[in-house]
Amino acid sequence: MRVILFVALPSEFPKEYANDAIEIHYTGVGKVNAAIKASQVLKDLDPANTIVINYGSAGSNLEKNKIYKCASFIQGDIDAEPFAPKTQTPFDELIYPNLKDGITFPGTGLTCCTQDMFEKNPVGDYIYDMEAYSIAKICKANGFYFASFKFISDNGNTDDWEKNHNQGVATFKEILESLVISFLIKNSPDGGTVDTPVLGTGAERRESSNLSWGTKPLWAANLINHYLNKTKTKNYLEIGLWNSGTFNQVNADIKDSVDPDISTNAKFGVTSDLFFKKYAPKLKYKYDVIFIDGLHHTDQVDKDISNSLKYLNEGGVILLHDCNPISEMRQRVPADFDIWEHGWNGDVWKSIYKFRKNNSHLKYNTFVIDSDEGLGVIIPNNVGKPLSTPDVEELDFEFLDKNRKQVLNLISKTEFFDREFKKEKKPKVHFITFAEGTHRSTGYKFSETQKKLIDSIQSKTKYEVVFHTHNLNSLSMQPWFYKVKDYPSTFDSEWWKRDGYLCAYKVFLTKQVLDIADEGDLVYYTDSSAYYKDPFVENLDRFFKYVEYNGHVCGAVGTDCRHNSFGCCDNKEIWSIIYPNTTIDFEKMLNKMHIVASWFCFQKNETNKKFVDEWAKWFEYEYDGLPLARYHHTVDQSIFNMLVYKYGFKVFFDDKNYHEENKNHNAVHQTLNSEKNDNIENLKKWFYNPNDL
Ligand SMILES: C[S@@+](CC[C@H](N)C(=O)[O-])C[C@H]1O[C@@H](n2cnc3c(N)ncnc32)[C@H](O)[C@@H]1O
C-alpha cells in the first residue's frame, strides 16, 4: 500500500514531519501546478493499492486554526454559463463520464472550493483553497481513494495566511498517522470516516484519557485483518469469542471460534484446552491467524500459546489481547472486583514475558503494540530480540511497570506502522544527456554520441534507467531557460567559445532532475562527446554501487592538469567568492588537480541538493555587473571544481588516466571492473577527496 500526500508548499507540512512510509509531494500553488504534479506522481500507480491525501492551509468562515476534512470538491472560479452552472466544467461528461456525479468521495466532509485566487470573502461553510479540486478530479477519474484535510489559516485575510499557514503541522501529523493506519488495515472499523472537524488529541495519553490510545487506536480487529491480508490462505481462529465484537469484523475464508460459554454461539463450545485436545487434531487445515483472548490467566495463556503454535500455518501469526495492563488492579488474578466497572486484563503480560524468556528468542519475533489494551504478536520467523531484563523471583506489577518496554518488547502503533509499511525502494538511475549542433572543426554531430549512450545504458546496468534527454529546443522549454538565454558568450576566441546558455544546462538540468527524483535515486550525467563516441561498453553497476555507498562521484582528476594549467580555473577572485572568509592558500589550491566534469553522479539527498543549489547560485551570481557564468569554463567546470574542493566531495582518480582520458565515460567503469569483485573496499580505493591528493 502506498500513501501519497500532496501539499502545496513545504512550509505547510515539512517532509520531516511525515512518517517514512508516506510519500510527500509538493505541488506548488494553484490548480495547474497541482494537476501537473498529481498526474506525474499518480500516472503509474495502482489505485487499488494507493491512498491519496491532500493537506494544506485554507480560508473559510469556519473557526481558524482547526483542521476539517473535505469530501466534495468544486472549482470556484469556473463560469461557463449558460453551458454549465457556475463552478461546473461544461461537457465534462463527454470526456470523463465517470465524473457525472461530481467530485465527491465516501465519508463525511465539507465542500472544498478550489480556485486560482486567494478568497478574501469566504461564504457559508465552504473551505477555499487553490489545489484540492485538481488532485481530487484526477483521483476520481482514475479510481484512487482521496481525502483532503484543510487547516483554516484565515477568514480571508492574507496577513493571517502568512502568519498561520504553517501552524497546523503537529495536529495534522497525528491525524495523518491515525488515518493511514486505519486505511492500511483494510476493513478497519474506522476506515473512511473521520469526523469533521478533526482535532488532534495529543500523544497517546492513556493515563489522562482513560484507555484512549490517541484519536484512533489500532484495534485487535485491524491487526487481525492486517495479518490475514498478508497470508496465502486466510484461516482464522479466535479463542474467547464473547459477543463476537472482534470476530464479526474479521475477513477470512475459514473463521473458527472457541468459547466454553455456549451463549456466545462459538463454533466449538468448549474450553481451549479441550478444543486443542479433541477437535483441532481432526481438522484438515491449520490457521494463519490465531487470536488468543480467552481465559486471561497466565497459566492458561501459556498453554494456549504452545497449542496454537502447533496449529499455525507457515507464515502464520499468533495475536494476544490484553497484554499491557495500566494498573496493578487490572492485572490481578483472580479479579476480586467488578471487572465491568474497572476493566480487567488479567496477567496475560506474564505469558509474553515467559515466552520471550523461555523460548529461543531467535525463533520468534514477539512484541506488544501499545494499543487496544496491548496487542501481543508472536511471529515464528527466526528473528527475535533478546530479552534484556534481569532474572526475577516474582513477576509482579512493579516489575512490569518499571520495565514495560523490555518485558513486553513494547512498541507504539507508529513504530509498528513504520515496520510494516516501509517500502523497500530500489533506487533508479536518472540519466541526463544533452546534445546540440556539431563539433566546430570536425562537423561531428553530438547527438550521435548521445544516441549511442542512450541506446546502450540499460543493457549495462541492473538499475532501472530513467532518461532525461535534451537538446537546445527542449532546454528552451525549461522553466529556468529565460534566466540564461541572454547570457553572453564567453571569450572571443572561436576555439574556446562558450555560449552562456550551453554552459547552464549541466547545472540546471542536474538541479531539476534532483528535484523530481525520489529520495535515494541516482542522477547520472554524461557528456555526449565528439571525442569519446563509444556507447557504454562496460557494466556500470560497480560505479552505481559505490555512488549508493558514498552518495556522489564528482567526475575525475588526472595528474597532468591543474587549476592553473591553461588558465582553466586560475582566477583567485572567483575562488575567494566561492570560498569566502577563508584562510585558504589559493596559490596552493591553484596547483591542485583540475576536475573534469564530463560525467558525474549524485544520489538524491540533502547534502547533494545543497551542493547543486550552490552550484546554480554561483552560476547566476552577478560579479562585475555580469553573471559569473561569462568566464570561460566558469560554470560547467570552474564553479563545480571549487565546490567539490569546498565540500570535500569524492572524485575518481586512477593515476594511469590523464585528464583527457577521464573525459571517456567508459574509463571509470573499466577501472572498477578490473577489480576482482565488487566488494566496497575494492571500489572505495579509486575515489578521493581531491584536497588529499
Ligand atoms: C475477553 S472475552 C473475549 C472477547 C472477544 N475476543 C472480543 O474481542 O470481542 C473472553 C472470552 O473468553 C471466554 N473464555 C473463558 N475461558 C475460556 C477458555 N478456557 N477457553 C476459551 N475461551 C474461554 C469467555 O467465555 C469470554 O467469552
Ligand as a Chemical Component Dictionary entry (heavy atoms), coordinates in Angstrom:
data_LIG
# 
_chem_comp.id                   LIG 
_chem_comp.type                 NON-POLYMER 
_chem_comp.pdbx_formal_charge   0 
_chem_comp.three_letter_code    LIG 
# 
loop_
_chem_comp_atom.comp_id 
_chem_comp_atom.atom_id 
_chem_comp_atom.alt_atom_id 
_chem_comp_atom.type_symbol 
_chem_comp_atom.charge 
_chem_comp_atom.model_Cartn_x 
_chem_comp_atom.model_Cartn_y 
_chem_comp_atom.model_Cartn_z 
_chem_comp_atom.pdbx_ordinal 
LIG C1  C1  C 0  -12.289 -11.026 26.705 1  
LIG S1  S1  S 1  -13.567 -12.042 26.206 2  
LIG C2  C2  C 0  -13.266 -12.226 24.501 3  
LIG C3  C3  C 0  -13.564 -11.004 23.695 4  
LIG C4  C4  C 0  -13.581 -11.193 22.206 5  
LIG N1  N1  N 0  -12.413 -11.916 21.737 6  
LIG C5  C5  C 0  -13.627 -9.861  21.501 7  
LIG O1  O1  O 0  -12.597 -9.342  21.055 8  
LIG O2  O2  O -1 -14.746 -9.313  21.401 9  
LIG C6  C6  C 0  -13.135 -13.556 26.924 10 
LIG C7  C7  C 0  -13.968 -14.754 26.470 11 
LIG O3  O3  O 0  -13.195 -15.916 26.769 12 
LIG C8  C8  C 0  -14.037 -16.959 27.115 13 
LIG N2  N2  N 0  -13.288 -17.988 27.858 14 
LIG C9  C9  C 0  -13.114 -18.142 29.171 15 
LIG N3  N3  N 0  -12.362 -19.225 29.440 16 
LIG C10 C10 C 0  -12.053 -19.782 28.275 17 
LIG C11 C11 C 0  -11.311 -20.923 27.884 18 
LIG N4  N4  N 0  -10.699 -21.691 28.780 19 
LIG N5  N5  N 0  -11.200 -21.195 26.591 20 
LIG C12 C12 C 0  -11.767 -20.397 25.676 21 
LIG N6  N6  N 0  -12.499 -19.325 25.980 22 
LIG C13 C13 C 0  -12.646 -19.001 27.261 23 
LIG C14 C14 C 0  -15.121 -16.296 27.920 24 
LIG O4  O4  O 0  -16.297 -17.081 27.908 25 
LIG C15 C15 C 0  -15.281 -14.970 27.187 26 
LIG O5  O5  O 0  -16.346 -15.050 26.264 27 
# 
loop_
_chem_comp_bond.comp_id 
_chem_comp_bond.atom_id_1 
_chem_comp_bond.atom_id_2 
_chem_comp_bond.value_order 
_chem_comp_bond.pdbx_ordinal 
LIG C1  S1  SING 1  
LIG S1  C2  SING 2  
LIG S1  C6  SING 3  
LIG C2  C3  SING 4  
LIG C3  C4  SING 5  
LIG C4  N1  SING 6  
LIG C4  C5  SING 7  
LIG C5  O1  DOUB 8  
LIG C5  O2  SING 9  
LIG C6  C7  SING 10 
LIG C7  O3  SING 11 
LIG C7  C15 SING 12 
LIG O3  C8  SING 13 
LIG C8  N2  SING 14 
LIG C8  C14 SING 15 
LIG N2  C9  SING 16 
LIG N2  C13 SING 17 
LIG C9  N3  DOUB 18 
LIG N3  C10 SING 19 
LIG C10 C11 SING 20 
LIG C10 C13 DOUB 21 
LIG C11 N4  SING 22 
LIG C11 N5  DOUB 23 
LIG N5  C12 SING 24 
LIG C12 N6  DOUB 25 
LIG N6  C13 SING 26 
LIG C14 O4  SING 27 
LIG C14 C15 SING 28 
LIG C15 O5  SING 29 
# 
